[in-house]
C-alpha cells in the first residue's frame, strides 16, 4: 500500500550539491526532506570518487616521493602494500566524513528518506524504500541526482575485469597489466594510483591529446612524466572491442600509432559521465531536457517549472562537486525567497596527477580561438627556490590578462599542490584583479604561491627573478 505524505521542500539526491542545498534551506527556515538512494550521504564524490581517489593518490604520491629522495641521499627499506589495510584506511576516511554529514542532518532536523525517487507529477514524488512506497506531495523540489560513468556501446561491462571508476576505487585487486580507456582527469588519476601500486599501465585516448581541455604547455610536464612511467600512451586511438579470454582481455584498437590489440588483466573505461535524468520520471513534469539529458536552468537554478530546481551534474559541464555545492546553496536561497544567482566568472578544474594540473577561467586555447587579445605571464618553476627544494621543478604558473581591461581572465598552474594554489587565481578573477594588484600583493618567500605573483610581475614589468621582457 502506498503511503501519502505532504512535505515543504524536497531535495532529491544526497551528494555534495544535494546535502549542501538541504542544509542551507534548513538554515533559512525551510522544512527539508532529503531523499537519497544510498544509506549514506555524500554521493559519488565522497563515497566512490573524489575522496577515495585523493586518499589513494596521497599514498602513491608518498611512494613516488621516497623514490625522488634517493637523489638527496635518502633511501628506505623495501616497501610493501597491504591491500586490505589500504582499503580499510580508505573506508575509514569515508566513514568519518559520512558520519559527520549524518550529525549535521540531525542537528538541522533534516528528514532523511533512503530510497529511489521519481516524479509522478510536477507536485508529487514516488519514493521506493525497501518494500514500501511513499507518495510525497511537495511545495518545492531541488533535483541533485548527479551522474554516472558513460558506457561504451558493445562493450561487455558484465565481465568483472572491465571496470568503471567505482570498480577501480574499490581496490579489488592490483592487475599486472591495466589498460585505461580515456585519458581525461579520471583516467589519468587512476593511472597514477595503479602505477604506484605496481600495475603496468597503457592509456588509450580517442582525442589527439590527454586531458583535452587543458592548455598544452600546462600538460607538458605531466606528459613527459607519463611517457617515462607508463608502458604506452596511444592518443588519436579508438577502442573497437574487447574480447574476454579465460586468462586475459584482448583490447582491440584503431589508431595510426597503436597496435591492433593489446592484452590486459583489467580494463578501466573512463570516457566521461552522463546525467542521471533518465530514471527520475522527468517526463511527468513540464521540463524538456537539453541534448545529453541536461536540465536547463536560469541563474537561480530554477528549471522551466518554477518550483522545480536543478543543481550539479544534471545541469551539465563542468561536472564538479564544488560547482554543485555552490549551485545547491543558490537554489536553496532562491527557493527560500532570497535573491540569489549562480553567476561565477570562473570554476576551477584540477587533475590530481603527478604533477598536478589546475586551471581556471579562460584557457589560452579559448582565447586564441575567440580572437581575444591577451597578455601572458608564465613563470617557470625551475626558477623557484621552493620548487627546487621540494624536488618539484617541473611546473609553471601561467596568468592570462585581458589586453582591453587589464584584468586577469584565466590562469593555469602545473606542479606540486597546483590544486591548492589555483584558488588564488579564482579569487583574483572574481575580484577583477589586474597584474599590478597581484604583483604588489606581498607573497611569502620561499613558497610555491609566490610563483603566481611572479607571473604577474612578468606582465606588470617589475620582474627581477627573470630578465624583463
N, C-alpha and C positions, 0 to 999 in steps of 0.2 A: 504494500500500500504506500502511496506517495504522500509524504507529509508536506504541508504547505506552511511557509514562513514569510514574514514581512520584515524587510531589513532596510536600513538607511543607505549606507554606501558599501558596495561590494568591490573588493579587489580580487581579480581572477589571476592568480599566479603569485608565488611567493619567492621569486628571485630578488636580486638586489633592487631592481626597479619597483617590484610589487610590494616588498615589505617596507621600502622607503616611503612609498605612496601611502600605505596603510598607517604607518607611524606618524607621518606628517598630518594626515587627515584627522587622526585621533587627537593629536596635539592641538588641532584647530577646533575641536569640539564635535566632530562627526562621530556617530556610532558606526564602527567599522567591522565588517565581516571579511576575513581573508580566506580565500579558497585556494588550496594548494594540493596537487595530486599526490605529492610525497609526504612522508611522515615528518620530514624535517624541512625547515625553511632554507633559503639560500640559493635554490635553483641550480642551474648548470655551473655557474661561476664558482660558488662556494663548494659544491659537492663533487663535481666531476670536471672542473675546468680551471679557472684562474688560480684558486688556492692550492689544490693538489699539484698542479703543474709548477707553480713557483716554489713549492716546498721541495719537489724533486730537483728542480733546476738549481736550487741553493746547494743541495747535496753534491750534485755532479760538478757544480762550479767550484766548490771547495776542493774536490778531487783534482780538477784541472789546475787550480792554483798551487796545489802541492807539487805538481809537476814543474810549473814555472819556477818555483823556488829552488830547484836544482841549480839553476844558473847563478843563484846567490850563495851557493854552498850549503844549502839546507836540504837534507834528504830524510825521508821517513821509511819506516819498515814496510813490509808487504801489506797492502790494503785489501781487505775483503769486505764484501757487502752481504749482509744477511737480509735477503729479500723480504722475509716475513716480518722482521723487525722494522725494516724501512716502511713497509705497508702500514704497520701499526703506528709508527711515528706520523705518517701522513694522515691516517684516520683520526689520530688523537688531536691534531690541529683542527681538522674539520669539526670534530665533536665539540671542541672548546667554543668555536665560533657559532655553531648551530644552537648550542645550549644557551649561549648569550642572547641570541635572537629570540629564543623561547621566553627568556626572562623579560626582555623588552616588550614582547607581546603581552605578557601577563600584567606588567606594570602599567601598560596603557589601556588595559581592558579591551584589547582587540580580540574579537571572537575568531577562533580557528576552526576551519572545517577541512578535513582531509578527504579529497575526492576529485573526480574529474567533473569540470563544469562546462556546460554548453548551453547556448541560448535557446529558449523556447519561443521567445518574442523579444521585442525591444525593452520590455519591462520585467522579464522573468528569466530565471536561470535554473537549469536542472543540474543538480549535483549528485553524482552517483558515488556513494561512500559505502564500501563493503556491500552488504545485501540490502542496503537502504537507499531510497531515493528521496531527495529533498527538492521541492519546488520553491524557489526563493523569488519573491517579488521585491524589487528594489527601486529606490529613487534615483541613484546614480551608480555607475559601474566604471571601473578602470581595468582595461584589458592589459595584462602583463604576462602573457603566456610564453614569451621567449622564442627560441628557435631550436632546431635540431640539425645534426650533420646531413649534408646532401649525400645521397647515394647515387653511384654511377649506374645507369641503366644496363642491365645484362650481367652485372657482377653478382655472384652468388654470396651475398653477405651472411648467409646462414652458416657458412663454414667458420668455425671458431678461430681459424687462423687469419681471417680477414677482419681487420679491426676498424672501428671508428675512434674518435678521440677519447670517448668514455672508456672503451676497452683498453686503449693504450695507457691511460692513467690508473687503471685497475691493477697494474703490475702483476698480471697472471704469470708471466714468465719473461725471461730475457732471451729473445731469439738470437741465434748466432748470426743470421742474415735477415735484416729487416729492410723491406722496400717501402718507401713512403711516397704515396701518390699525392702530390700537391706541395709546392714549395713556398706556400704562404707562411704567415706567422705561426699557425698551429703546427704545420708540418715541420718547420724549422726548429721550433721549440722541442717537439718530440724527438727530432734527430739529436739535439743536444743531450736530452735525457738518456736515450738508449745508447748513444755512443759512449757516454760517460759510464754507463753500467756494463759496457762490454760488447754491444752489438756492432756488427759491420753494417754500415748504412749506405743505401742507394736512394737518391732522391730523383723523382720524376716530376717535371713541371711542364704543363702544356704551353704556358707563355714563354717568351724569349728570355725572361729574367726571373730570378727568385724574388719573393716579396714585391710583386709588381708595383704597388702604389708608391713605394719609397724611391727617392732620387738615387741614381746610380753611384754618385760619389759617397753617399751615406752608406751604401751597401758594400762598397768595395772592400773594406777591412773584413767584413763578415765572409764575403765570397772567397777571399784569399785564405782565411782560416778554414772554411768549409772544404775547399779543394784539398787541403792537406790532411784533414781529419777523415773524410768520408771516402768510401770505396769508389763512388762515381756520382756525378750530378748530370742529369740529362734534361736540358731545357728544350723548348720547342718540340716536345715529345708527348705523344698521346698514348694513353693506355687503351689497348684494343681488346684485352681479355685476360682472364686469369683461369688457368687450368689447375684443378686441385688433384695433385698426385698423393699417393699414400705417404711418401716421405717428405715432399716439398711442394710448394706452389710454383707454377711457372707463370711468370708475369710477361705478357706479350705487349710489345711496344712498337710504336711507329714514329720514327724521327730520323733526320739526316745523320746525326752522330750517335744514335742509340743502336744497340744490338736488337735483333728481332725478339729476343726474350732474355730474361734473367731469372735465376732461381731464388726463392726466398722461403724462410721458415715462417714468416708472418708478413702481412701486407697491411699497412695503415693507409686508409683512404681519408684524406684531409683536403677536400676540394671545395670547402665552403659550407655555409649553413643556410637553412631556409626557415622562414617564419612559421610558427605554429598557429596558423589561422584556418587550416583546412579541416579541423576536427572540433571546432568550438561552436558550431551552429550559426556562424556569421550570416548565413543565407536567410536566417529568420529575423534579421534586422534590416534596416534600410541602408546599411553600409555596403558600398561597392568597392571591392578590393582592387588595388592597383596591380599592374603586372608583377609577378613574383610572389603574390599573396600578401602584399603590404597594405596596411590600413592607413589611408590618408588622414592627416590631422591638420588643424590650424596651429598657431603658435602657443595656444593654451593646451595643446594636446587633446583637443576635442575633435571627435570624428564628425562625420556628416549628420550624425544623430546627436542632438545637443547634450543629452545626459550620458552618453557613452564616450569615454576617453580611452586612448590607447598610448602605450609607452614602450620603450625598449626595442627589442629586436623586431617586433611586429610592425614597427614604423619604418623599417628599412635600415640601410647602412648609414654610418658605421655601426655594426652590431657589437657594442662595447658596454660593459657593465657600468662604467662611470657615466656614460651618456644616459643610460636607463635610470640611474639614481636621480639625476637632475631633472629628467623628464617626469619621473614619479612625483617629486616634490612639487613641480609646476602643476601637474594635473590635480594633485590633492588640494593645492591652494585655489586653483580655478574652480574646482567642484565645491569648495567651501566659501565661494563668493568673493574671494580676493582677486585683485588684478595681478595676474602672473603670466609670463610669457617665456617660452624656451627659445631664445634667440642668441645662441652662442656665436661669437666670431670665429672660434676655433675649438676643435675637440682633439686632444692628443691621442696618438696611436703609438704603441710600444711593442717591439719584438724583443722578448726577454732571452735573446740568444747570447752568444759569446763571440764578439762584443755585442752589447745591446744596441738597438737602433730605435730612436724615437723621433717623431716629427709632429708638428702642429701647424695649423693654418695652411696657407697655400704652399705647395711644393714648387721647386724650380721648374719641373716639367710642366706644371699647370700654368705657371706664369709665362713660360715661353709659348705654350700652345695658345694662350689667351692674348698674346701680344701685349702683355702688361710690362711696362718699364720698371726695372728694379735695380737696386744696388745690393751687392753681396759682400758680406764679411765672413770669411771662412778661416778659422784658426785651427792649425794642425796640433794635435796633442803631442807630437814629437817635441814641441817647444814648451810643453807644460811640465814643470818640475814635479808636481804631484802625480801626474800620469806616469812619468818615468819612475818615480819612487814606488808606485803601485804595480810596476811591470805591465802597464797598460797604455803604451804609446800609440797603439793602433786605434786612433779615434780622431774625431773632428767635431767642432762646434760651428754650425753654419747659420747665419742670420740673413734674412731677406727683407729689405726695406723698400717701400714704395717710393719711386722717384718723384711722384706727384705730391704725396703728402709727407714724406719723410718718416712715416710710421712703420713699425715692424708689422709685416703681414704674413710671415712664415718663418719657420726655423726647423732645423734638424740637428740632432746630436747623435753621434755614434761613439760608443765607448763604455767604460765601466760606469754603472749606475745612470746611464742615459735616461732611463725611465723616471728617475727621481729628478734629474736636472731639468727635464723638459717643462716642468711645472712653471718655472720662472718665465719661460718663453710664452706659455699660455697666458699668464698674468700680464706680461708686457703687451701682448696683442690686445687683450681685453681693455687694458688701460690706455691704449693708444700711444705707447712709448716710442720715442724716436731714438736714433743711435746715440745721441748725446745724453739722453736720460739714462740709458743703460750704462754707457761708458763712465759716467760720473757718479754712478751708484757704487760705493766702495764695497768690493767683494773681498772676503778673507783670503789670505795667501799663506801657504800654498794650498789651493783647493782645485778641484775639478770645476767648481762653479765659476771660477774666475775666467775660464776659457770662454764663457758666454759673453762676459764683459769685454774680453779681448777681441772677440769677433766684432763687437760693436765699435771698438776703437779703430779697427781697420777702416770701417765706413766713415766714422767720425773724423778720422785723420790724426788721431792722437796716439796711435800705437807706437810703443817703444820696444816691445818684446820681439817684434819683427821689423824689417825695413818698411818704411812707409810706402804707400803706393805712389 
